[in-house]
Amino acid sequence: MKILGIGNAIVDVICKVEDDFIKKNGLTKSTMKLIFEEKEFKQLLSNLKIEKTVSGGSVANSIVGLSQLKNKVGFIGKVSDDNLGGKYEEGLKKENVQYFYSKKKEELPTGTCLILVTPDSERTMCTFLGTAGKINEDDVDTNAIKQSEIILLEGYLWDEGDPKKAFDKAITNANKVAMSLSDQFCVDRHKPHFLNLVKNKVDITFANEQEIMSLIDAKNFDEVINFGKSLKKLLVITRGENGAISINGDEITDCGVQKNLNIIDLTGAGDLFAAGFLHGHVNGLSQKECLKKGTEMSSKVIQQIGARI
């Protein structure tokens, strides 16, 4: 298998809202808020019209993108044996993704992410992790990891306790590790741990400009370049309208954005960028071609609703 993703198995629920909905509910636009009470989550959802539901989760979105590019891929993520858990599994199988998890009835329901899309196409997420956040080392299939060229992990998955043990087990048994930093709040919450992972455990790190600058407390982008060079590993950064850049030791490659796009929803832009880049990487393309493929995939996904092409 080319790539095995391990991440939060979350059903995305996509709704369009006005800016005042974000303010009224005390949310910060373009970030992800974790909601710990199912009741609070249902309350938020109760006043909204659902546009679309999709088997989501950041890494799962990347893995589906890789499958659509005809790579042999798999996914590990925890769901409950409930209605949404069944839909989640079906959604992956439909996309030719091998699902290495046997669901059973759990105390908590399958995880859900409410994606609020404002008129400027930005997305603000509220995530009730449910049973996805309870992933543990027993849920991680060692054989599947060892038989994959690369495993792809998400920062969202990393948390103290059982998820950390699952994360560590995956890294210990992997041939090569790629990781997405996921979200600036995520980086701020786990900064020393993420810095240790990026420096010592991960072979390919995906981040956007805000996340990487926060991780190393950089004052400007030159500091990011210097950090990337010193890593002697592959660091891939998306920079919004400034395109994307990869740093691999002293080799620095950049790629501009595609122009004149009809941007509808930025959900999944980073996930599909990672899919395109990794497709290039596992198929022996140059850094420039990897960045172009990532840009092409993210450009497609932001011209529609949801994180799947």
Steps between C-alpha positions, in 0.01 A plus 500: 500500500624848414358705789306419818321788673432498874269771622174606658209329328253788485181550303503853353172688521519807273277805554500851354475782755526878520786672684276595792439131578875461562508808728180413684632155591838630619696325226825614335472503123721254304595294806385171650334486842470175691162444660500253788126477572273326250212720623689821411579361156136408432390845617729668244375276224132537588457839326685415181415363158738218404643532147694174492637216718826323406736245660769745602787567733813670373714194424203306360445784251865475390478122470188520282680753278792257465259219413340718230850541355511118474734429793444194720411644840348413836363672809476435875253702706257416780123509451210352695261240360225758451328664203779753433768234557339282231482798262863580572620152409285489184634841395861379514432169326322684219826694446709178484667568835581190704362553851709330768255523787221272625230714654308403813246672723688764699393713797536815290349551152697538177679837484345794315643827370270792433654706217359851487563670165466880503433713188877566459550119454692469827412203712472489878481157657340368817602141570340251735759223489275233651666161488758618241689672783522173694725324249757284682797281412280189465317675215822539301577210263879443514506283185317764296757760615800281419362422153458870410770712339387806699257563785320834512404639842311814602574737786130488592548136606777572750377523855623385839403148606378233259519704174868583574573128553332421167706777335826368653426141400433610140827699480705217656383248239500729193742493207454874446283757682315801356303730728275800462508760781122538440410829669664795678304441823619139486862617462467750787350232727774242437796717395792322679369157395443600137843662480656178628303296244596727209868505598546135598219268384336629182652473149252732321320785677203684345402839644353831398696819561322593825548151649872475429569856617313428822687170549843663497388846626632656179486877452529476121503242223880507465516334842274224366733448202802472731317257727399291197858484374631395842245215522659303212155351443212592273293798614206600278322829566188647342494882498153598378528747211882467514477140379695215658860417579696186581828502692721192493840587650641773274255417218221760500221475242195721465183500298243775437123474538257441214333825394135595437343221702134507597559441871192362676625323813856466637419177688756232423744727312794392717390135506481477121825691461669232715336228285635649178847555644523147644376354171797665331736393776414128497504494120848653468409848371726804558433745786361751249262241352391390849415862590315547169293185558416617852397842370290343224311281750437780749388732218238246393357441849454869590275554197228278651332431834677249726841336526461235230552533125 
